[in-house]
Amino acid sequence: MTFNKYLKVFVANGYYDLGTPYFATEYTFDHLALDESLRGNISMGYYEAGHMMYVHMPSLKQMKKDLSKFIKDAS
């Protein structure tokens, strides 16, 4: 993002994910030393499922909505 200010990132986080805990993702993005003007380029979604949202139908449906919005907003 530092070299391409148009880059957008969506991160899908599972609340019950011990392999890739959502708080570690938040911590990592908070410590990237990104300029404040780029913080809006990062979007995060939070889901009941772990890191396999596609096996939990309510999480899959919500993630589809969130990704559709992310793609529309990014263009």
VEXBA-456613 format. One record per atom (N, C-alpha, C, O): residue number from 1; residue in three letters; atom name; z, x, y. Coordinates in pm, 1 decimal, m for minus. Each point is the difference from the previous one (the first is absolute). Layout:
BEGIN
<site resi="NUM" resn="Ala" name="CA" Z="Z" X="X" Y="Y"/>
...
This chain:
BEGIN
<site resi="1" resn="Met" name="N" Z="0.0" X="81.1" Y="m119.3"/>
<site resi="1" resn="Met" name="CA" Z="0.0" X="m81.1" Y="119.3"/>
<site resi="1" resn="Met" name="C" Z="0.0" X="85.2" Y="125.4"/>
<site resi="1" resn="Met" name="O" Z="m52.0" X="m40.4" Y="104.0"/>
<site resi="2" resn="Thr" name="N" Z="109.8" X="156.8" Y="m114.4"/>
<site resi="2" resn="Thr" name="CA" Z="2.0" X="88.5" Y="115.2"/>
<site resi="2" resn="Thr" name="C" Z="m142.2" X="40.3" Y="38.9"/>
<site resi="2" resn="Thr" name="O" Z="m29.7" X="17.8" Y="118.2"/>
<site resi="3" resn="Phe" name="N" Z="m57.7" X="m3.6" Y="m217.3"/>
<site resi="3" resn="Phe" name="CA" Z="m138.9" X="39.3" Y="26.3"/>
<site resi="3" resn="Phe" name="C" Z="m93.3" X="m120.0" Y="11.9"/>
<site resi="3" resn="Phe" name="O" Z="m107.2" X="11.0" Y="59.6"/>
<site resi="4" resn="Asn" name="N" Z="146.0" X="m124.3" Y="m114.7"/>
<site resi="4" resn="Asn" name="CA" Z="m82.4" X="m121.4" Y="6.0"/>
<site resi="4" resn="Asn" name="C" Z="88.8" X="m116.6" Y="40.7"/>
<site resi="4" resn="Asn" name="O" Z="64.8" X="m61.6" Y="m84.6"/>
<site resi="5" resn="Lys" name="N" Z="m61.8" X="31.5" Y="212.5"/>
<site resi="5" resn="Lys" name="CA" Z="89.8" X="m104.3" Y="51.7"/>
<site resi="5" resn="Lys" name="C" Z="m38.8" X="m139.8" Y="m46.6"/>
<site resi="5" resn="Lys" name="O" Z="74.6" X="m95.1" Y="23.6"/>
<site resi="6" resn="Tyr" name="N" Z="m189.1" X="80.6" Y="m88.9"/>
<site resi="6" resn="Tyr" name="CA" Z="m44.0" X="m130.5" Y="m49.9"/>
<site resi="6" resn="Tyr" name="C" Z="41.6" X="m25.3" Y="m144.5"/>
<site resi="6" resn="Tyr" name="O" Z="m20.0" X="m109.9" Y="m51.7"/>
<site resi="7" resn="Leu" name="N" Z="77.0" X="209.0" Y="m12.8"/>
<site resi="7" resn="Leu" name="CA" Z="44.7" X="m15.3" Y="m138.2"/>
<site resi="7" resn="Leu" name="C" Z="114.8" X="m99.5" Y="m7.2"/>
<site resi="7" resn="Leu" name="O" Z="96.6" X="10.6" Y="75.6"/>
<site resi="8" resn="Lys" name="N" Z="m106.8" X="m106.3" Y="m165.3"/>
<site resi="8" resn="Lys" name="CA" Z="104.8" X="m99.8" Y="m23.9"/>
<site resi="8" resn="Lys" name="C" Z="50.2" X="16.8" Y="m143.2"/>
<site resi="8" resn="Lys" name="O" Z="m78.1" X="30.3" Y="m90.2"/>
<site resi="9" resn="Val" name="N" Z="207.0" X="m49.7" Y="69.6"/>
<site resi="9" resn="Val" name="CA" Z="60.8" X="16.5" Y="m131.3"/>
<site resi="9" resn="Val" name="C" Z="82.7" X="m123.6" Y="m32.7"/>
<site resi="9" resn="Val" name="O" Z="79.5" X="m46.6" Y="81.6"/>
<site resi="10" resn="Phe" name="N" Z="m99.6" X="m5.8" Y="m202.5"/>
<site resi="10" resn="Phe" name="CA" Z="82.8" X="m109.8" Y="m50.8"/>
<site resi="10" resn="Phe" name="C" Z="77.9" X="51.6" Y="m119.5"/>
<site resi="10" resn="Phe" name="O" Z="m57.4" X="59.1" Y="m91.5"/>
<site resi="11" resn="Val" name="N" Z="188.4" X="m81.5" Y="92.2"/>
<site resi="11" resn="Val" name="CA" Z="85.9" X="42.6" Y="m109.4"/>
<site resi="11" resn="Val" name="C" Z="62.8" X="m124.6" Y="m62.8"/>
<site resi="11" resn="Val" name="O" Z="67.5" X="m77.1" Y="68.2"/>
<site resi="12" resn="Ala" name="N" Z="m89.9" X="58.1" Y="m197.5"/>
<site resi="12" resn="Ala" name="CA" Z="60.2" X="m110.9" Y="m74.6"/>
<site resi="12" resn="Ala" name="C" Z="127.0" X="51.1" Y="m66.4"/>
<site resi="12" resn="Ala" name="O" Z="m4.5" X="92.3" Y="m81.4"/>
<site resi="13" resn="Asn" name="N" Z="117.0" X="m152.1" Y="116.0"/>
<site resi="13" resn="Asn" name="CA" Z="130.8" X="42.7" Y="m50.7"/>
<site resi="13" resn="Asn" name="C" Z="60.5" X="m106.7" Y="m90.1"/>
<site resi="13" resn="Asn" name="O" Z="m1.2" X="m118.4" Y="33.7"/>
<site resi="14" resn="Gly" name="N" Z="53.5" X="160.1" Y="m147.1"/>
<site resi="14" resn="Gly" name="CA" Z="72.0" X="m90.8" Y="m87.9"/>
<site resi="14" resn="Gly" name="C" Z="149.8" X="18.7" Y="19.2"/>
<site resi="14" resn="Gly" name="O" Z="49.5" X="112.7" Y="m5.1"/>
<site resi="15" resn="Tyr" name="N" Z="22.9" X="m221.4" Y="27.1"/>
<site resi="15" resn="Tyr" name="CA" Z="144.9" X="8.9" Y="19.5"/>
<site resi="15" resn="Tyr" name="C" Z="70.0" X="57.0" Y="m123.4"/>
<site resi="15" resn="Tyr" name="O" Z="95.8" X="76.3" Y="12.2"/>
<site resi="16" resn="Tyr" name="N" Z="m143.3" X="m113.1" Y="m129.3"/>
<site resi="16" resn="Tyr" name="CA" Z="66.9" X="40.6" Y="m124.0"/>
<site resi="16" resn="Tyr" name="C" Z="m79.1" X="108.3" Y="m71.3"/>
<site resi="16" resn="Tyr" name="O" Z="m30.0" X="m12.6" Y="m118.8"/>
<site resi="17" resn="Asp" name="N" Z="m3.2" X="116.9" Y="189.4"/>
<site resi="17" resn="Asp" name="CA" Z="m82.0" X="108.5" Y="m53.6"/>
<site resi="17" resn="Asp" name="C" Z="82.0" X="128.1" Y="0.7"/>
<site resi="17" resn="Asp" name="O" Z="25.1" X="57.4" Y="105.9"/>
<site resi="18" resn="Leu" name="N" Z="15.9" X="m13.2" Y="m221.9"/>
<site resi="18" resn="Leu" name="CA" Z="79.8" X="122.1" Y="m7.7"/>
<site resi="18" resn="Leu" name="C" Z="m87.1" X="125.2" Y="m1.1"/>
<site resi="18" resn="Leu" name="O" Z="48.2" X="109.0" Y="30.7"/>
<site resi="19" resn="Gly" name="N" Z="m175.4" X="m123.4" Y="m65.7"/>
<site resi="19" resn="Gly" name="CA" Z="m90.9" X="114.4" Y="m4.5"/>
<site resi="19" resn="Gly" name="C" Z="m43.5" X="44.8" Y="138.5"/>
<site resi="19" resn="Gly" name="O" Z="m5.2" X="119.8" Y="28.0"/>
<site resi="20" resn="Thr" name="N" Z="m25.6" X="m214.0" Y="57.7"/>
<site resi="20" resn="Thr" name="CA" Z="m41.5" X="29.0" Y="137.4"/>
<site resi="20" resn="Thr" name="C" Z="75.0" X="m94.0" Y="93.4"/>
<site resi="20" resn="Thr" name="O" Z="m58.6" X="m96.7" Y="48.8"/>
<site resi="21" resn="Pro" name="N" Z="185.5" X="122.0" Y="m22.6"/>
<site resi="21" resn="Pro" name="CA" Z="82.5" X="m92.1" Y="78.7"/>
<site resi="21" resn="Pro" name="C" Z="m52.6" X="m20.0" Y="141.9"/>
<site resi="21" resn="Pro" name="O" Z="m43.0" X="94.8" Y="65.7"/>
<site resi="22" resn="Tyr" name="N" Z="47.2" X="m219.8" Y="m20.0"/>
<site resi="22" resn="Tyr" name="CA" Z="m58.4" X="m32.8" Y="130.5"/>
<site resi="22" resn="Tyr" name="C" Z="69.5" X="73.4" Y="113.9"/>
<site resi="22" resn="Tyr" name="O" Z="m64.0" X="34.0" Y="99.4"/>
<site resi="23" resn="Phe" name="N" Z="192.8" X="m9.4" Y="m112.3"/>
<site resi="23" resn="Phe" name="CA" Z="69.3" X="66.8" Y="109.9"/>
<site resi="23" resn="Phe" name="C" Z="m47.4" X="144.3" Y="15.1"/>
<site resi="23" resn="Phe" name="O" Z="0.2" X="53.8" Y="110.8"/>
<site resi="24" resn="Ala" name="N" Z="m40.7" X="9.1" Y="m220.6"/>
<site resi="24" resn="Ala" name="CA" Z="m55.0" X="136.0" Y="7.6"/>
<site resi="24" resn="Ala" name="C" Z="m131.7" X="m1.1" Y="76.5"/>
<site resi="24" resn="Ala" name="O" Z="m30.1" X="94.0" Y="73.5"/>
<site resi="25" resn="Thr" name="N" Z="m48.2" X="m199.9" Y="m90.5"/>
<site resi="25" resn="Thr" name="CA" Z="m126.1" X="m13.0" Y="74.1"/>
<site resi="25" resn="Thr" name="C" Z="28.7" X="m12.7" Y="149.3"/>
<site resi="25" resn="Thr" name="O" Z="m62.6" X="67.2" Y="82.0"/>
<site resi="26" resn="Glu" name="N" Z="157.3" X="m153.5" Y="m47.9"/>
<site resi="26" resn="Glu" name="CA" Z="36.1" X="m16.5" Y="141.3"/>
<site resi="26" resn="Glu" name="C" Z="50.2" X="131.8" Y="58.4"/>
<site resi="26" resn="Glu" name="O" Z="m37.0" X="37.6" Y="111.2"/>
<site resi="27" resn="Tyr" name="N" Z="120.0" X="31.0" Y="m185.7"/>
<site resi="27" resn="Tyr" name="CA" Z="54.2" X="127.7" Y="45.2"/>
<site resi="27" resn="Tyr" name="C" Z="m112.4" X="100.8" Y="25.1"/>
<site resi="27" resn="Tyr" name="O" Z="m2.2" X="67.6" Y="102.8"/>
<site resi="28" resn="Thr" name="N" Z="m90.1" X="m58.5" Y="m197.3"/>
<site resi="28" resn="Thr" name="CA" Z="m110.9" X="94.0" Y="12.7"/>
<site resi="28" resn="Thr" name="C" Z="m83.4" X="m28.7" Y="124.3"/>
<site resi="28" resn="Thr" name="O" Z="m29.1" X="91.1" Y="77.6"/>
<site resi="29" resn="Phe" name="N" Z="m9.4" X="m216.8" Y="m58.2"/>
<site resi="29" resn="Phe" name="CA" Z="m82.3" X="m34.0" Y="115.7"/>
<site resi="29" resn="Phe" name="C" Z="76.4" X="17.3" Y="130.5"/>
<site resi="29" resn="Phe" name="O" Z="m59.9" X="33.0" Y="102.3"/>
<site resi="30" resn="Asp" name="N" Z="190.3" X="m54.5" Y="m103.9"/>
<site resi="30" resn="Asp" name="CA" Z="80.8" X="20.6" Y="120.3"/>
<site resi="30" resn="Asp" name="C" Z="12.2" X="147.1" Y="37.4"/>
<site resi="30" resn="Asp" name="O" Z="28.3" X="32.9" Y="115.2"/>
<site resi="31" resn="His" name="N" Z="m49.4" X="55.5" Y="m211.8"/>
<site resi="31" resn="His" name="CA" Z="17.2" X="142.9" Y="25.0"/>
<site resi="31" resn="His" name="C" Z="m131.9" X="78.3" Y="3.3"/>
<site resi="31" resn="His" name="O" Z="0.3" X="121.5" Y="m19.7"/>
<site resi="32" resn="Leu" name="N" Z="m110.8" X="m188.6" Y="43.9"/>
<site resi="32" resn="Leu" name="CA" Z="m129.1" X="67.9" Y="8.1"/>
<site resi="32" resn="Leu" name="C" Z="m26.9" X="61.0" Y="137.3"/>
<site resi="32" resn="Leu" name="O" Z="m99.3" X="70.5" Y="18.1"/>
<site resi="33" resn="Ala" name="N" Z="184.9" X="m96.5" Y="76.3"/>
<site resi="33" resn="Ala" name="CA" Z="m16.5" X="48.5" Y="137.5"/>
<site resi="33" resn="Ala" name="C" Z="m129.8" X="m50.4" Y="62.0"/>
<site resi="33" resn="Ala" name="O" Z="m66.1" X="71.0" Y="75.9"/>
<site resi="34" resn="Leu" name="N" Z="30.9" X="m195.0" Y="m109.6"/>
<site resi="34" resn="Leu" name="CA" Z="m118.1" X="m61.3" Y="61.1"/>
<site resi="34" resn="Leu" name="C" Z="30.0" X="m36.7" Y="144.1"/>
<site resi="34" resn="Leu" name="O" Z="112.4" X="m36.7" Y="34.3"/>
<site resi="35" resn="Asp" name="N" Z="m212.9" X="46.8" Y="48.1"/>
<site resi="35" resn="Asp" name="CA" Z="13.1" X="m45.7" Y="137.0"/>
<site resi="35" resn="Asp" name="C" Z="29.9" X="m150.5" Y="m0.6"/>
<site resi="35" resn="Asp" name="O" Z="m48.8" X="m73.2" Y="m86.0"/>
<site resi="36" resn="Glu" name="N" Z="127.0" X="29.4" Y="179.9"/>
<site resi="36" resn="Glu" name="CA" Z="37.1" X="m142.1" Y="7.1"/>
<site resi="36" resn="Glu" name="C" Z="m122.0" X="m91.4" Y="8.5"/>
<site resi="36" resn="Glu" name="O" Z="3.7" X="m112.8" Y="m49.2"/>
<site resi="37" resn="Ser" name="N" Z="m110.5" X="160.0" Y="110.5"/>
<site resi="37" resn="Ser" name="CA" Z="m120.1" X="m82.3" Y="14.0"/>
<site resi="37" resn="Ser" name="C" Z="m67.1" X="m26.5" Y="m135.2"/>
<site resi="37" resn="Ser" name="O" Z="m81.8" X="m91.4" Y="m10.8"/>
<site resi="38" resn="Leu" name="N" Z="115.0" X="169.8" Y="m92.4"/>
<site resi="38" resn="Leu" name="CA" Z="m60.5" X="m16.4" Y="m132.3"/>
<site resi="38" resn="Leu" name="C" Z="86.2" X="m82.2" Y="m95.2"/>
<site resi="38" resn="Leu" name="O" Z="m45.7" X="m35.7" Y="m108.6"/>
<site resi="39" resn="Arg" name="N" Z="166.9" X="5.7" Y="146.3"/>
<site resi="39" resn="Arg" name="CA" Z="90.6" X="m74.5" Y="m88.8"/>
<site resi="39" resn="Arg" name="C" Z="m55.8" X="m136.4" Y="m38.8"/>
<site resi="39" resn="Arg" name="O" Z="27.2" X="m49.4" Y="m109.5"/>
<site resi="40" resn="Gly" name="N" Z="m103.8" X="m10.7" Y="197.1"/>
<site resi="40" resn="Gly" name="CA" Z="m59.9" X="m129.9" Y="m28.3"/>
<site resi="40" resn="Gly" name="C" Z="m110.4" X="4.5" Y="m103.9"/>
<site resi="40" resn="Gly" name="O" Z="m45.5" X="m104.5" Y="m46.4"/>
<site resi="41" resn="Asn" name="N" Z="1.9" X="223.5" Y="9.3"/>
<site resi="41" resn="Asn" name="CA" Z="m104.3" X="15.1" Y="m101.6"/>
<site resi="41" resn="Asn" name="C" Z="54.9" X="m10.7" Y="m141.5"/>
<site resi="41" resn="Asn" name="O" Z="m76.1" X="m2.0" Y="m96.8"/>
<site resi="42" resn="Ile" name="N" Z="206.7" X="m4.7" Y="85.2"/>
<site resi="42" resn="Ile" name="CA" Z="63.8" X="m7.5" Y="m131.7"/>
<site resi="42" resn="Ile" name="C" Z="52.5" X="m141.1" Y="m21.6"/>
<site resi="42" resn="Ile" name="O" Z="75.7" X="m53.0" Y="81.3"/>
<site resi="43" resn="Ser" name="N" Z="m117.3" X="m6.8" Y="m192.7"/>
<site resi="43" resn="Ser" name="CA" Z="47.5" X="m133.8" Y="m38.1"/>
<site resi="43" resn="Ser" name="C" Z="66.6" X="10.3" Y="m136.1"/>
<site resi="43" resn="Ser" name="O" Z="m45.4" X="74.4" Y="m86.9"/>
<site resi="44" resn="Met" name="N" Z="152.8" X="m149.1" Y="69.2"/>
<site resi="44" resn="Met" name="CA" Z="69.2" X="m0.6" Y="m128.8"/>
<site resi="44" resn="Met" name="C" Z="22.2" X="m142.9" Y="m46.1"/>
<site resi="44" resn="Met" name="O" Z="32.7" X="m88.7" Y="78.9"/>
<site resi="45" resn="Gly" name="N" Z="m51.3" X="68.6" Y="m208.9"/>
<site resi="45" resn="Gly" name="CA" Z="29.7" X="m128.2" Y="m62.2"/>
<site resi="45" resn="Gly" name="C" Z="111.9" X="21.2" Y="m100.6"/>
<site resi="45" resn="Gly" name="O" Z="10.6" X="106.2" Y="m61.2"/>
<site resi="46" resn="Tyr" name="N" Z="72.6" X="m208.0" Y="44.9"/>
<site resi="46" resn="Tyr" name="CA" Z="115.7" X="9.0" Y="m90.1"/>
<site resi="46" resn="Tyr" name="C" Z="m6.8" X="m113.8" Y="m101.8"/>
<site resi="46" resn="Tyr" name="O" Z="m23.1" X="m115.7" Y="34.9"/>
<site resi="47" resn="Tyr" name="N" Z="43.7" X="151.4" Y="m160.9"/>
<site resi="47" resn="Tyr" name="CA" Z="m20.3" X="m96.2" Y="m108.6"/>
<site resi="47" resn="Tyr" name="C" Z="113.6" X="8.7" Y="m101.2"/>
<site resi="47" resn="Tyr" name="O" Z="61.0" X="105.3" Y="m18.7"/>
<site resi="48" resn="Glu" name="N" Z="m34.4" X="m217.3" Y="m45.5"/>
<site resi="48" resn="Glu" name="CA" Z="105.9" X="m6.8" Y="m101.7"/>
<site resi="48" resn="Glu" name="C" Z="m28.0" X="90.0" Y="m119.0"/>
<site resi="48" resn="Glu" name="O" Z="92.1" X="55.1" Y="m60.4"/>
<site resi="49" resn="Ala" name="N" Z="m216.7" X="m41.0" Y="27.8"/>
<site resi="49" resn="Ala" name="CA" Z="m36.4" X="80.1" Y="m117.1"/>
<site resi="49" resn="Ala" name="C" Z="30.1" X="147.0" Y="25.4"/>
<site resi="49" resn="Ala" name="O" Z="29.0" X="40.3" Y="112.6"/>
<site resi="50" resn="Gly" name="N" Z="m36.2" X="37.6" Y="m217.1"/>
<site resi="50" resn="Gly" name="CA" Z="9.1" X="144.8" Y="14.7"/>
<site resi="50" resn="Gly" name="C" Z="m132.0" X="53.0" Y="51.2"/>
<site resi="50" resn="Gly" name="O" Z="m64.5" X="m66.2" Y="81.4"/>
<site resi="51" resn="His" name="N" Z="21.7" X="183.8" Y="m126.2"/>
<site resi="51" resn="His" name="CA" Z="m124.2" X="55.6" Y="51.5"/>
<site resi="51" resn="His" name="C" Z="m124.1" X="m59.8" Y="m65.9"/>
<site resi="51" resn="His" name="O" Z="m112.2" X="35.8" Y="35.7"/>
<site resi="52" resn="Met" name="N" Z="131.2" X="m125.4" Y="m130.5"/>
<site resi="52" resn="Met" name="CA" Z="m114.6" X="m69.2" Y="m62.1"/>
<site resi="52" resn="Met" name="C" Z="0.7" X="m146.6" Y="44.0"/>
<site resi="52" resn="Met" name="O" Z="32.6" X="m89.1" Y="m78.4"/>
<site resi="53" resn="Met" name="N" Z="m68.7" X="65.7" Y="203.6"/>
<site resi="53" resn="Met" name="CA" Z="3.9" X="m135.1" Y="57.0"/>
<site resi="53" resn="Met" name="C" Z="m87.2" X="m98.4" Y="m75.5"/>
<site resi="53" resn="Met" name="O" Z="25.0" X="m120.5" Y="1.8"/>
<site resi="54" resn="Tyr" name="N" Z="m127.8" X="172.4" Y="m68.4"/>
<site resi="54" resn="Tyr" name="CA" Z="m95.8" X="m85.4" Y="m68.7"/>
<site resi="54" resn="Tyr" name="C" Z="56.6" X="m66.4" Y="m124.9"/>
<site resi="54" resn="Tyr" name="O" Z="m64.4" X="m90.0" Y="m53.8"/>
<site resi="55" resn="Val" name="N" Z="181.5" X="129.9" Y="5.0"/>
<site resi="55" resn="Val" name="CA" Z="58.4" X="m64.2" Y="m118.1"/>
<site resi="55" resn="Val" name="C" Z="96.3" X="m111.9" Y="37.7"/>
<site resi="55" resn="Val" name="O" Z="48.0" X="m72.0" Y="m87.5"/>
<site resi="56" resn="His" name="N" Z="m19.3" X="56.6" Y="215.5"/>
<site resi="56" resn="His" name="CA" Z="89.3" X="m104.9" Y="50.4"/>
<site resi="56" resn="His" name="C" Z="m83.2" X="m88.4" Y="92.4"/>
<site resi="56" resn="His" name="O" Z="m30.0" X="37.9" Y="113.2"/>
<site resi="57" resn="Met" name="N" Z="m7.0" X="m156.4" Y="m162.9"/>
<site resi="57" resn="Met" name="CA" Z="m98.0" X="m84.2" Y="70.1"/>
<site resi="57" resn="Met" name="C" Z="37.0" X="m30.6" Y="145.8"/>
<site resi="57" resn="Met" name="O" Z="m88.1" X="8.7" Y="85.5"/>
<site resi="58" resn="Pro" name="N" Z="213.3" X="m44.0" Y="m52.1"/>
<site resi="58" resn="Pro" name="CA" Z="29.9" X="m24.4" Y="141.8"/>
<site resi="58" resn="Pro" name="C" Z="m21.9" X="124.5" Y="87.1"/>
<site resi="58" resn="Pro" name="O" Z="m46.3" X="m11.2" Y="113.5"/>
<site resi="59" resn="Ser" name="N" Z="79.0" X="128.5" Y="m165.9"/>
<site resi="59" resn="Ser" name="CA" Z="m22.5" X="123.6" Y="75.6"/>
<site resi="59" resn="Ser" name="C" Z="m148.7" X="28.5" Y="15.1"/>
<site resi="59" resn="Ser" name="O" Z="m45.0" X="42.3" Y="106.5"/>
<site resi="60" resn="Leu" name="N" Z="m30.8" X="m65.0" Y="m212.2"/>
<site resi="60" resn="Leu" name="CA" Z="m144.8" X="21.0" Y="4.6"/>
<site resi="60" resn="Leu" name="C" Z="m64.1" X="m90.1" Y="104.9"/>
<site resi="60" resn="Leu" name="O" Z="m84.6" X="45.3" Y="77.0"/>
<site resi="61" resn="Lys" name="N" Z="123.4" X="m170.7" Y="m73.3"/>
<site resi="61" resn="Lys" name="CA" Z="m56.5" X="m94.0" Y="98.1"/>
<site resi="61" resn="Lys" name="C" Z="33.8" X="42.5" Y="142.7"/>
<site resi="61" resn="Lys" name="O" Z="m85.6" X="m4.2" Y="88.4"/>
<site resi="62" resn="Gln" name="N" Z="210.2" X="45.1" Y="m66.4"/>
<site resi="62" resn="Gln" name="CA" Z="39.9" X="41.9" Y="134.5"/>
<site resi="62" resn="Gln" name="C" Z="m71.0" X="129.2" Y="39.7"/>
<site resi="62" resn="Gln" name="O" Z="m42.3" X="15.3" Y="114.6"/>
<site resi="63" resn="Met" name="N" Z="29.4" X="77.5" Y="m209.1"/>
<site resi="63" resn="Met" name="CA" Z="m67.6" X="124.9" Y="30.1"/>
<site resi="63" resn="Met" name="C" Z="m147.2" X="m25.0" Y="35.5"/>
<site resi="63" resn="Met" name="O" Z="m54.0" X="65.2" Y="89.3"/>
<site resi="64" resn="Lys" name="N" Z="m9.9" X="m158.0" Y="m158.0"/>
<site resi="64" resn="Lys" name="CA" Z="m139.1" X="m34.0" Y="32.0"/>
<site resi="64" resn="Lys" name="C" Z="m10.9" X="m50.9" Y="143.7"/>
<site resi="64" resn="Lys" name="O" Z="m91.3" X="38.6" Y="72.9"/>
<site resi="65" resn="Lys" name="N" Z="184.2" X="m125.0" Y="m32.6"/>
<site resi="65" resn="Lys" name="CA" Z="0.5" X="m50.3" Y="138.1"/>
<site resi="65" resn="Lys" name="C" Z="20.3" X="114.0" Y="98.8"/>
<site resi="65" resn="Lys" name="O" Z="m70.0" X="9.5" Y="100.9"/>
<site resi="66" resn="Asp" name="N" Z="167.5" X="77.5" Y="m131.3"/>
<site resi="66" resn="Asp" name="CA" Z="30.5" X="111.0" Y="89.8"/>
<site resi="66" resn="Asp" name="C" Z="m117.2" X="96.7" Y="11.9"/>
<site resi="66" resn="Asp" name="O" Z="m30.6" X="47.1" Y="109.5"/>
<site resi="67" resn="Leu" name="N" Z="m35.2" X="m17.0" Y="m221.4"/>
<site resi="67" resn="Leu" name="CA" Z="m115.1" X="91.6" Y="3.1"/>
<site resi="67" resn="Leu" name="C" Z="m117.7" X="m61.5" Y="73.5"/>
<site resi="67" resn="Leu" name="O" Z="m71.3" X="69.7" Y="72.2"/>
<site resi="68" resn="Ser" name="N" Z="50.0" X="m199.5" Y="m89.6"/>
<site resi="68" resn="Ser" name="CA" Z="m108.2" X="m67.9" Y="72.0"/>
<site resi="68" resn="Ser" name="C" Z="22.6" X="8.3" Y="150.3"/>
<site resi="68" resn="Ser" name="O" Z="m92.9" X="27.9" Y="75.8"/>
<site resi="69" resn="Lys" name="N" Z="215.6" X="m51.8" Y="m33.0"/>
<site resi="69" resn="Lys" name="CA" Z="34.0" X="9.9" Y="141.4"/>
<site resi="69" resn="Lys" name="C" Z="m16.1" X="143.1" Y="50.3"/>
<site resi="69" resn="Lys" name="O" Z="m51.8" X="22.0" Y="109.4"/>
<site resi="70" resn="Phe" name="N" Z="96.0" X="74.9" Y="m188.8"/>
<site resi="70" resn="Phe" name="CA" Z="m12.0" X="141.1" Y="38.2"/>
<site resi="70" resn="Phe" name="C" Z="m147.5" X="37.7" Y="21.6"/>
<site resi="70" resn="Phe" name="O" Z="m34.5" X="66.0" Y="98.1"/>
<site resi="71" resn="Ile" name="N" Z="m50.1" X="m108.3" Y="m189.8"/>
<site resi="71" resn="Ile" name="CA" Z="m143.2" X="33.0" Y="10.5"/>
<site resi="71" resn="Ile" name="C" Z="m62.6" X="m67.3" Y="122.0"/>
<site resi="71" resn="Ile" name="O" Z="m77.5" X="62.3" Y="72.6"/>
<site resi="72" resn="Lys" name="N" Z="111.0" X="m189.4" Y="m50.0"/>
<site resi="72" resn="Lys" name="CA" Z="m52.5" X="m69.9" Y="118.8"/>
<site resi="72" resn="Lys" name="C" Z="46.0" X="66.6" Y="127.9"/>
<site resi="72" resn="Lys" name="O" Z="m79.5" X="21.8" Y="91.5"/>
<site resi="73" resn="Asp" name="N" Z="208.1" X="10.7" Y="m84.8"/>
<site resi="73" resn="Asp" name="CA" Z="55.8" X="60.5" Y="121.7"/>
<site resi="73" resn="Asp" name="C" Z="m51.8" X="140.8" Y="23.7"/>
<site resi="73" resn="Asp" name="O" Z="m7.2" X="44.0" Y="114.7"/>
<site resi="74" resn="Ala" name="N" Z="m29.0" X="27.3" Y="m219.9"/>
<site resi="74" resn="Ala" name="CA" Z="m46.1" X="138.1" Y="13.6"/>
<site resi="74" resn="Ala" name="C" Z="m141.1" X="9.9" Y="53.0"/>
<site resi="74" resn="Ala" name="O" Z="m40.0" X="104.3" Y="51.8"/>
<site resi="75" resn="Ser" name="N" Z="m35.9" X="m211.9" Y="m64.1"/>
<site resi="75" resn="Ser" name="CA" Z="m140.1" X="8.3" Y="44.2"/>
<site resi="75" resn="Ser" name="C" Z="m16.5" X="m44.1" Y="145.0"/>
<site resi="75" resn="Ser" name="O" Z="m111.3" X="0.9" Y="52.5"/>
